[in-house]
Amino acid sequence: MREKIEKYYLKVLAGKKNGFSVWGFKIFIWGLSLIYLVAIQLRFLLYRLRIFRSRSVTAWVISVGNITLGGTGKTPVVERFAHLLHSRGRKVAIVSRGYRRKRGPRWHRLKEKLRGAPTTRVVSDGNNILLNSRVAGDEPYMLASNLEGVPVVINRNRHKGALYAIRRFKADTIILDDGLQHLALKRDLDIVLIDAGRPFGNGHLFPRGILREPRRNLSRADLLLITKAVPDGQEKLKEELRRYNQRAEILECRHNPIYLYDVRTSLKASLDFIRGMKAATLAGIADPGGFEEMLTGLGVEVIHSRRFADHHIYSQQELIDVLNKATRRGAEILLTTEKDAVRFPRLPRGTIPVFCLRVRIDSVAEGSDFDVDILRFLRERRN
């Protein structure tokens, strides 16, 4: 039911639904967005007046976030920053909220809290993954799977999560996954991601649009990172961003496919493996269209696409149905995203191969190196 409502809601925002009842719904969510605007701006004011307190920690805190709901490619950016800093000798830990993770019955959580159980959960200690994707959330689990030597912890209270990471793992660098709106923890750097394709959605605040806060709040950013960019294609967007923030550095990057791996066996394959293949796609992410376009650019003939809501938890029967339908349509392979693959249950045998596309963040400009650009930025802001 929740996914049906979400799909209806997204179609309304995209202008794909019309009629008298839709206009009534738009008026209703427009009113809610005004209430939301007052609430979030009042919250920011209370922090500025120090009525609400932002608490600091002894580590260097870097927040990676966005002002829109989903789809900016935040997780690969967090991974790239963590890997880069860890490789340069920093003791990095990632602190995440663990969005849409399974937390168990409320009464059980209350009982554990009364018993003094720790509120911070360790997804990875840097060497071993200690929680599955359902308990940890798909994004923290994906980060834990791809980062060796970098602990990943989850706590809705990021200050407590950061303190735990510092105490247990001796972290000197905390990366906040999706931390822009979490003002209770002071940060040294705010990195804000902007999707080149839909930077501000329809321009309205949630729930009338996908903006989590007004565009003028981009003034808090130290780095504006334009994701999913194309060469020389973001000049107008850069000009608009400069209207809200004159001091932040603006960099451009893209999601670059690097290899595939078999979801059943974890064996890697080159991108040439799928060139010319007839494929079905399965995606439960905020921007499945971008994933499908990437595959088309790799020479794949996409003959069937199945889309679910972002962060969808798959059942085995759903996967069986998708695989059977893909086979009937003549697909030779099922392709999915890394974020989806970590939410799969055990795949049934005897069906078409299921492969996941692995991507990384790279610079867009020719001759530019993303790591070099980021290290330069961090050195300048650290001094």
PAFIDREN-697715 format. One record per residue (C-alpha): x, y, z; residue number from 1. Coordinates in Angstrom, 1 decimal, padded with zeros to 4 digits, m for minus. Each point is the difference from the previous one (the first is absolute). Layout:
N
        X        Y        Z   pos
        X        Y        Z   NUM
...
This chain:
383
        X        Y        Z   pos
    000.0    000.0    000.0     1
    002.8    002.4    000.9     2
    001.7   m000.5   m003.4     3
   m003.3    000.6   m001.9     4
   m000.5    003.3    001.9     5
    003.6    001.0   m000.7     6
   m000.3   m000.8   m003.7     7
   m003.3    002.0   m000.2     8
    001.7    002.9    001.8     9
    003.0    000.0   m002.3    10
   m002.3    000.0   m003.1    11
   m001.9    003.0    001.4    12
    003.3    001.9    000.5    13
    001.1   m000.9   m003.5    14
   m003.3    001.3   m001.5    15
   m001.0   m003.5   m001.2    16
   m003.3    000.1    001.8    17
   m002.8    002.4   m000.7    18
   m003.6    000.5    001.0    19
   m002.0    001.8    002.7    20
    001.0   m002.4    002.8    21
    003.7    000.5   m001.0    22
   m000.4    003.8    000.2    23
   m001.5   m000.4    003.5    24
    002.9   m002.1    001.0    25
    002.5    002.5   m001.4    26
   m001.7    002.8    002.0    27
    000.2   m002.2    003.2    28
    003.7   m000.7   m000.4    29
    000.7    003.6   m000.9    30
   m001.5    001.0    003.3    31
    002.2   m002.6    001.8    32
    003.1    001.3   m001.7    33
   m000.7    003.4    001.4    34
   m000.2   m001.5    003.5    35
    003.1   m002.0   m000.7    36
    001.9    003.2   m001.1    37
   m000.9    001.9    003.2    38
    001.0   m003.0    002.1    39
    003.4   m000.6   m001.5    40
    000.9    003.7   m000.2    41
   m001.0    000.4    003.7    42
    002.2   m002.9    000.8    43
    003.0    001.6   m001.8    44
   m000.7    003.2    001.9    45
    000.0   m001.7    003.3    46
    003.4   m001.5   m000.7    47
    001.3    003.4   m001.1    48
   m001.2    001.6    003.2    49
    001.6   m002.9    001.9    50
   m003.3   m000.9    001.6    51
    000.6   m003.4   m001.6    52
    003.6   m001.0    000.5    53
    002.4   m001.6   m002.6    54
    002.5   m002.2    001.8    55
    003.5   m000.6   m001.2    56
    002.3   m003.0    000.2    57
    003.8   m000.3   m000.1    58
    000.1   m001.4   m003.5    59
   m000.1    001.8   m003.4    60
   m003.6   m000.2   m001.1    61
   m000.9    000.0   m003.7    62
   m003.7    000.0   m000.9    63
   m001.1   m001.3   m003.4    64
   m003.7    000.8   m000.8    65
   m002.4    001.6   m002.3    66
   m003.0    002.4    000.0    67
   m002.2   m002.4   m002.0    68
   m001.6   m003.3    000.7    69
    002.1   m002.8   m001.3    70
    001.6   m000.7   m003.4    71
    003.1    002.2    000.1    72
    002.5   m003.0    000.3    73
    001.0    000.7    003.5    74
    001.2   m003.4    001.0    75
    002.8   m000.4   m002.6    76
    001.2    003.5    000.9    77
    000.2   m000.9    003.7    78
    001.8   m003.2   m000.9    79
    002.5    001.9   m002.2    80
    000.7    002.6    002.8    81
    000.5   m002.7    002.6    82
    002.3   m002.1   m002.2    83
    002.1    003.0   m000.9    84
    000.4    001.2    003.5    85
    000.7   m003.5    001.4    86
    002.6   m000.6   m002.7    87
    001.8    003.2    001.2    88
    000.3   m001.2    003.5    89
   m003.1    001.5    001.7    90
   m002.0   m002.2    002.4    91
   m003.4    000.4   m001.7    92
   m003.4   m001.1    001.3    93
   m003.3    000.4   m001.7    94
   m003.1    001.0    002.0    95
   m003.4   m000.6   m001.6    96
   m003.6    000.1    001.1    97
   m000.7   m003.3   m001.6    98
   m003.0    001.2   m002.0    99
   m002.9   m002.5   m000.3   100
    001.8   m002.7    001.9   101
   m002.0   m002.6    001.9   102
    000.1    001.0    003.6   103
   m002.3   m002.7    001.5   104
   m003.2    000.5    002.0   105
   m000.3    003.3    001.9   106
   m000.6   m001.9    003.3   107
    003.2   m002.0   m000.5   108
    002.1    003.2   m000.7   109
   m001.5    001.6    003.1   110
    000.9   m003.0    002.1   111
    003.5    000.0   m001.3   112
    000.4    003.7    000.7   113
   m001.2   m000.4    003.6   114
    002.6   m002.8    000.4   115
    002.7    002.5   m001.1   116
    000.7   m001.6   m003.3   117
    002.3    002.2   m002.2   118
   m001.9    002.1   m002.6   119
    002.9   m000.1   m002.4   120
    000.1   m003.1   m002.2   121
    003.2   m001.0   m001.7   122
   m000.5   m001.1   m003.6   123
    003.7   m000.6   m000.6   124
    003.0    000.3    002.3   125
    002.2    000.5   m003.1   126
    000.8   m003.7   m000.3   127
   m003.2   m001.9    000.4   128
   m003.6    000.8   m001.0   129
   m002.1   m000.5    003.2   130
   m003.5    000.8   m001.2   131
   m002.0   m000.9   m003.1   132
   m001.6    002.5   m002.4   133
   m003.4   m000.2    001.6   134
    001.2    000.9    003.5   135
    002.6    002.4   m001.2   136
   m001.7    001.7   m002.9   137
    001.0   m000.5   m003.6   138
    002.4    003.0   m000.2   139
    002.0   m000.7    003.2   140
    000.3   m003.6   m001.0   141
    001.1    000.9   m003.5   142
    002.7    002.3    001.5   143
    001.1   m002.7    002.4   144
    000.3   m002.5   m002.8   145
    002.2    002.2   m002.2   146
    002.3    001.7    002.6   147
    002.7   m002.0    001.7   148
    001.4    001.6    003.2   149
   m002.8    002.5    000.3   150
   m002.5   m000.7    002.8   151
   m003.7    000.8   m000.7   152
   m002.4    000.7    002.9   153
   m003.7    001.0    000.0   154
   m001.8    002.2    002.5   155
   m002.8    002.5   m000.6   156
    001.8    002.2    002.5   157
    003.2    000.8   m002.0   158
    001.7    001.6    003.0   159
   m000.2   m003.3    001.9   160
    001.0   m002.0   m003.0   161
    003.1    002.2   m000.5   162
    001.0   m000.2    003.7   163
   m000.3   m003.8   m000.2   164
    002.1   m000.1   m003.2   165
    002.7    002.2    001.7   166
    000.0   m002.0    003.2   167
   m000.1   m003.5   m001.5   168
    001.9    000.4   m003.3   169
    002.2    003.0    000.9   170
   m001.4    001.8   m003.0   171
    001.6    003.4   m000.8   172
   m002.3    000.6   m003.0   173
   m003.8   m000.4    000.0   174
   m001.9   m000.1   m003.2   175
   m003.7    000.7    000.4   176
   m002.1   m001.9   m002.5   177
   m003.0    002.3   m000.9   178
    000.9    002.5    002.7   179
   m000.9    003.5   m001.4   180
   m003.3    000.3    002.0   181
    001.5   m001.5    003.2   182
    000.9    003.1    001.8   183
    000.5   m001.5    003.4   184
    003.6   m001.0   m000.9   185
    002.4    002.8   m000.9   186
    001.9   m000.7   m003.2   187
    003.2    001.4   m001.5   188
   m001.1   m000.4   m003.6   189
   m003.4   m000.2   m001.7   190
    000.1   m001.7   m003.4   191
   m003.3    000.4   m001.9   192
   m000.9   m002.2   m003.0   193
   m002.0    001.5   m002.9   194
   m001.5   m002.3   m002.7   195
    000.8    001.6   m003.4   196
   m003.1   m001.5   m001.5   197
   m002.5    001.2    002.6   198
    001.8    002.3    002.3   199
   m003.0    001.2    001.9   200
   m002.8   m002.2   m001.3   201
   m003.1    002.2   m000.7   202
    001.3    002.7    002.2   203
   m002.4   m000.6    002.8   204
    000.7   m001.1    003.6   205
   m001.1   m003.4    001.3   206
   m002.7   m001.2   m000.3   207
   m001.0    002.2   m003.0   208
    003.5   m000.8   m001.4   209
    003.2   m001.8    000.8   210
    001.9    002.9    001.7   211
    000.8   m000.7    003.6   212
    000.8    003.6    000.6   213
   m000.1    003.3   m002.0   214
    002.7    000.5   m002.6   215
    001.4    003.1    001.9   216
    001.1   m002.4    002.7   217
    002.8   m001.2   m002.4   218
    001.9    002.9    001.6   219
    001.1   m002.5    002.7   220
    001.9   m002.1   m002.5   221
    003.8    000.0   m000.2   222
    000.1   m002.1   m003.1   223
   m002.8   m000.4   m002.6   224
    000.5   m003.2   m001.9   225
   m002.0   m000.3   m003.2   226
   m000.6   m003.7   m000.6   227
   m001.1   m001.8   m003.2   228
    001.6    002.8   m002.0   229
    001.0    000.2   m003.6   230
    003.0    001.9   m001.4   231
   m000.7    003.8   m000.4   232
   m003.7   m000.6    000.7   233
   m000.5    001.7    003.4   234
    000.9    003.7   m000.5   235
   m003.6    001.2    000.6   236
   m000.3   m002.2    003.1   237
    003.3    001.4    001.3   238
   m001.2    003.5   m000.5   239
   m003.1   m000.8    002.0   240
    002.0   m001.6    002.8   241
    002.2    003.1    000.2   242
   m003.1    002.1    000.7   243
   m000.5   m002.0    003.2   244
    003.6   m000.5    001.0   245
    003.0    002.1   m001.1   246
    002.7   m001.7    002.2   247
   m000.5   m003.7   m000.6   248
    002.1   m001.8   m002.6   249
   m001.9   m001.7   m002.8   250
    001.1   m003.3   m001.4   251
   m001.6   m002.3   m002.6   252
    000.1   m003.8    000.0   253
   m001.8   m002.9   m001.6   254
   m000.8   m003.7    000.8   255
    002.4   m002.0   m002.0   256
   m000.7   m003.8   m000.5   257
    003.1   m002.0    000.7   258
   m001.0   m003.7    000.0   259
   m002.8   m002.5    000.6   260
   m000.3   m002.8    002.5   261
   m002.2   m003.1    000.2   262
   m002.4    000.4    002.9   263
   m000.1   m003.7    000.6   264
    003.7   m000.7   m000.1   265
    001.6    003.5    000.4   266
    002.3   m000.8   m003.0   267
    001.0    003.2   m001.9   268
   m000.5    000.6   m003.7   269
    001.1    002.8   m002.3   270
   m002.5    002.5   m001.5   271
    000.6   m001.6   m003.4   272
   m001.7   m003.1    001.3   273
   m003.5    001.5   m000.4   274
    000.6    001.9   m003.2   275
   m002.7   m001.0   m002.6   276
   m002.0   m002.0    002.6   277
   m003.8    000.1    000.3   278
   m000.5    000.9    003.7   279
   m002.7    000.6    002.5   280
    000.6    002.5    002.8   281
   m001.1    000.1    003.6   282
    000.3    003.2    002.1   283
   m001.4    001.3    003.2   284
    001.9    003.3    000.1   285
   m001.0    003.6   m000.2   286
    001.2    000.4   m003.6   287
   m000.4   m003.3   m001.9   288
    000.0    001.8   m003.4   289
    003.6    001.1    000.5   290
    001.0   m003.6    000.7   291
   m001.8   m001.2   m003.2   292
    001.6    002.7   m002.1   293
    003.4   m001.0    001.3   294
   m000.6   m003.6   m001.1   295
   m001.1    001.2   m003.5   296
    003.2    002.0   m000.2   297
    001.9   m003.3    000.6   298
   m001.6   m001.6   m003.0   299
   m002.8   m001.9    001.8   300
   m003.4   m000.5   m001.6   301
   m002.4    000.6    002.9   302
   m003.1   m001.9   m001.0   303
   m001.8    000.0    003.4   304
    000.2    002.2    003.1   305
   m001.5   m000.7    003.4   306
    000.0    002.9    002.5   307
   m000.7    000.0    003.7   308
   m000.1    002.9    002.5   309
    003.3    001.2    001.4   310
    001.4   m002.2    002.8   311
   m002.5   m002.8   m000.8   312
    000.6   m003.2    001.9   313
   m000.3   m002.9   m002.4   314
   m001.7   m003.3    000.7   315
    001.1   m003.2   m001.6   316
   m003.4   m000.3   m001.8   317
    000.5    003.5   m001.5   318
    003.3   m001.0   m001.4   319
   m001.3   m003.3   m001.4   320
   m002.8    002.0   m001.8   321
    002.4    002.5   m001.4   322
    002.4   m002.7   m001.2   323
   m002.8   m002.0   m001.6   324
   m001.4    003.0   m001.8   325
    003.4    001.0   m001.2   326
    000.5   m003.5   m001.4   327
   m003.3    000.1   m001.8   328
    000.9    003.4   m001.6   329
    003.2   m001.6   m001.4   330
    002.5    001.6    002.4   331
    003.4   m001.7    000.2   332
    001.0    001.6    003.3   333
   m001.5    002.0    002.8   334
    001.9    003.2    001.0   335
   m000.4    001.9    003.2   336
    001.7    002.6    002.1   337
    002.4   m000.6    002.9   338
   m002.4    001.7    002.4   339
   m002.8   m002.5   m001.1   340
    002.2   m003.1    000.1   341
    000.7    000.4    003.8   342
   m003.7   m000.2    000.6   343
   m000.5   m003.3   m001.9   344
   m000.9   m003.2    001.8   345
    001.5   m003.2   m001.2   346
   m000.4   m000.2   m003.8   347
   m001.8   m003.0   m001.5   348
    002.1   m002.3   m002.1   349
   m000.6   m001.0   m003.6   350
   m000.9    003.5   m001.2   351
    001.8    002.5   m002.2   352
    003.2    001.5    001.4   353
   m000.3    003.0    002.4   354
    002.7    002.6   m000.1   355
    000.6    003.2    001.9   356
    001.7    003.1   m001.5   357
    002.8    001.5    002.2   358
    000.6    003.7   m000.4   359
    002.3    002.6    001.4   360
    000.2    003.8    000.1   361
    002.4    001.6   m002.5   362
    000.6    003.6   m001.2   363
   m001.8    001.1   m003.2   364
    002.6    002.4   m001.3   365
    002.6   m001.5   m002.3   366
    003.4   m000.3    001.7   367
   m001.5    000.6    003.4   368
    000.5   m002.5    002.9   369
   m002.8   m000.1    002.6   370
    002.4   m001.1    002.8   371
    002.4    002.8   m000.8   372
   m002.8    002.6    000.0   373
   m001.5   m001.3    003.3   374
    003.4   m000.1    001.7   375
    000.8    003.5   m001.1   376
   m003.4    001.2    001.3   377
    000.5   m001.8    003.4   378
    003.5    001.4    000.5   379
   m001.2    003.5   m000.7   380
   m003.0   m000.3    002.4   381
    002.0   m001.8    002.6   382
    002.6    002.8    000.2   383
